[in-house]
Amino acid sequence: MHRNPEPPYPGGEPAWPEGTDGATDSEVTALYALVAERLKQAHARVHALNVSTDAKTALTRQLLIVTETAKRDLPEAARRLSRFVQDLDEGRIPPV
């Protein structure tokens, strides 16, 4: 039985995030839920920004990178998302 709801990678290995060794299933699940909720909130914030379409596209791409990172390294994704939100809070929008 796989510990992750994602289908296994080819070869039957589960898609389990790196850096979560020693964490219980419920702790990892809670972290996934937290990152997912924060990603949802970040996407909503980007959508609501009064910036150019190009700037929104760049920010959305950054969030997609965080999403992809979460599939492989959940703690790193959480760190990246925190930095992204901090940049938004401080008004740092990528120049386009």
C-alpha positions, 0 to 999 in steps of 0.5 A: 500500500502506498502512503501517498494518494498519488499514483506510484512512479514507474517501477512501483515506487511511491511518490513520497516527498523527500525530507519528510523522513521520520514524520508520521503519515498524519504530520505529512498529510497535515503539511500537504493540506497546509501547503495546498491551502496556502497555495490556494490563498496565494493564487487568489492574491495574485489574481486580485493584484492590480498589475499587468497580465505579464506580471500575473503570469510570472507570479502564477508560474512561480506558484506552479513551480512551488506546486511541482516542488511539493510533489518531490520535496514538501518542506522545500515547497513550504519554504518557497511558498513562505518566501513568495508570500513574504515577497507579495506582502512586501510588494516585490512583484517581478518586473516584466 
